[in-house]
Amino acid sequence: MKSVAAFLVLVLIWTAGLVAFAGRIQQSTPAPTPQRAEGIVVLTGAASRERIAAAVGLLSANYGRRVLVSGVNRDLTREDVRSVSNAVRRLYDCCVDLGFSALDTVGNARETADWAKAMRFTSLIVVTADYHMPRAMLELRALLDRQGVSLQSYAVATSAFNAKRLWRSPQATRLLVVEYCKYLAILGRELVLSLGPRDRAHAPAPQKG
């Protein structure tokens, strides 16, 4: 009976955490106006068009000096990405960098850390989907805090996470549960790593331009 009770307590804690996680996502958009930073990084993924457009919009409004598009599909060209972003060519050609090495969020963090170091940036605005932001910020802070780089989040709304229909959509609920489990896994990893020294290898920095 004690084991059953303990299991039920864990389920309740997990469920309460999931609800809080969902609330955090829903409250992250619309994103507040960020403070100006040296760089802007956008993490590609589902609905990349909206993410990249948001990052370029911040660049156009002078909220950063350069943009890194992290995790670009290697089959795409610079022109392909520009057409997705709807960026003015002059601004795109001078101030947008593409990173092709990242295959996941861990890779995004490494690619971003290398880019920030190469550019000597100490402040970044992070643009990604609302549901992806909590996990992305964990991964980015794990590397960039040690470089003295400050981060601001700028979440892009995902239609599936509409507060009125979130729990009515099996697809949205599944996405939420999967993302929450990944988030908890990273929290656990960082807790373990915090008990001892860490030495993570970095991928090569993306080329400028």
DOVEXTI-998532 format. One record per residue (C-alpha): x, y, z; residue in one letter. Coordinates in steps of 0.5 Angstrom, whole numbers, padded with zeros to 4 digits, always signed. Layout:
residues N
XYZa ...
//
This chain:
residues 209
+0000+0000+0000m +0006+0005+0002k +0009+0004-0005s +0002+0005-0009v +0001+0011-0004a +0008+0014-0006a +0007+0012-0014f +0000+0016-0013l +0004+0022-0010v +0009+0022-0016l +0003+0022-0021v +0000+0028-0017l +0007+0032-0017i +0008+0030-0024w +0001+0032-0026t +0001+0039-0022a +0008+0040-0026g +0005+0039-0033l -0001+0044-0031v +0004+0049-0029a +0009+0048-0035f +0003+0049-0040a +0001+0055-0036g +0008+0058-0037r +0008+0057-0044i +0001+0060-0045q +0003+0066-0041q +0010+0067-0045s +0006+0070-0051t +0005+0075-0054p +0012+0076-0052a +0014+0083-0048p +0018+0088-0052t +0025+0086-0050p +0031+0090-0048q +0036+0092-0054r +0042+0086-0054a +0048+0085-0058e +0045+0079-0062g +0039+0075-0064i +0039+0068-0065v +0033+0064-0067v +0032+0056-0067l +0029+0053-0073t +0024+0048-0072g +0016+0047-0073a +0013+0053-0076a +0020+0056-0077s +0018+0061-0082r +0014+0065-0076e +0020+0064-0072r +0025+0067-0077i +0020+0073-0079a +0020+0075-0071a +0028+0075-0071a +0029+0079-0077v +0023+0084-0075g +0027+0085-0068l +0033+0086-0072l +0030+0091-0077s +0027+0095-0071a +0035+0095-0068n +0034+0090-0062y +0040+0087-0064g +0046+0088-0069r +0046+0081-0072r +0042+0075-0073v +0044+0068-0072l +0039+0063-0075v +0041+0056-0072s +0040+0049-0074g +0038+0051-0082v +0037+0045-0086n +0043+0043-0090r +0039+0043-0097d +0037+0050-0096l +0041+0056-0099t +0042+0063-0096r +0036+0065-0101e +0032+0060-0099d +0032+0062-0092v +0031+0070-0094r +0025+0068-0098s +0022+0065-0092v +0024+0071-0087s +0022+0076-0092n +0028+0080-0090a +0030+0086-0094v +0036+0084-0098r +0041+0089-0096r +0039+0088-0088l +0039+0080-0090y +0046+0080-0093d +0050+0084-0088c +0047+0082-0082c +0044+0075-0082v +0049+0069-0081d +0046+0062-0082l +0048+0056-0078g +0048+0049-0081f +0051+0044-0075s +0046+0044-0070a +0041+0038-0071l +0037+0039-0064d +0037+0043-0058t +0043+0041-0055v +0046+0043-0062g +0043+0050-0062n +0046+0051-0056a +0053+0050-0058r +0052+0053-0064e +0050+0059-0061t +0055+0059-0056a +0061+0059-0061d +0057+0064-0065w +0057+0069-0059a +0064+0068-0057k +0066+0069-0065a +0062+0075-0065m +0064+0077-0058r +0057+0078-0056f +0055+0079-0048t +0048+0079-0049s +0043+0075-0054l +0035+0075-0055i +0033+0068-0056v +0027+0067-0061v +0024+0060-0061t +0017+0057-0061a +0013+0058-0054d +0013+0051-0052y +0020+0050-0054h +0023+0056-0050m +0023+0053-0043p +0028+0047-0045r +0032+0052-0050a +0033+0057-0045m +0036+0051-0040l +0040+0048-0046e +0043+0055-0048l +0044+0058-0040r +0048+0051-0039a +0053+0054-0044l +0052+0061-0044l +0052+0063-0037d +0059+0061-0037r +0061+0065-0042q +0058+0071-0039g +0053+0072-0044v +0046+0075-0042s +0040+0072-0045l +0033+0074-0046q +0027+0070-0049s +0022+0072-0054y +0017+0067-0055a +0013+0066-0062v +0006+0063-0061a +0004+0056-0063t -0003+0056-0065s -0004+0049-0062a -0003+0052-0055f -0009+0056-0055n -0011+0056-0048a -0019+0055-0050k -0017+0049-0053r -0010+0046-0051l -0013+0040-0047w -0018+0038-0052r -0013+0037-0058s -0010+0030-0057p -0004+0033-0062q -0003+0039-0057a -0003+0035-0051t +0002+0030-0054r +0006+0035-0056l +0006+0038-0049l +0007+0032-0045v +0013+0030-0049v +0016+0037-0049e +0015+0037-0041y +0018+0030-0040c +0024+0033-0044k +0025+0039-0040y +0025+0035-0034l +0030+0030-0037a +0035+0036-0038i +0033+0039-0031l +0035+0032-0028g +0042+0032-0032r +0044+0039-0030e +0042+0037-0023l +0047+0031-0024v +0052+0036-0027l +0052+0041-0022s +0055+0036-0017l +0062+0036-0021g +0066+0039-0026p +0063+0039-0033r +0067+0039-0040d +0063+0039-0046r +0066+0039-0053a +0063+0045-0058h +0062+0044-0065a +0065+0049-0070p +0063+0056-0070a +0058+0058-0076p +0061+0062-0081q +0059+0070-0082k +0055+0071-0087g 
//
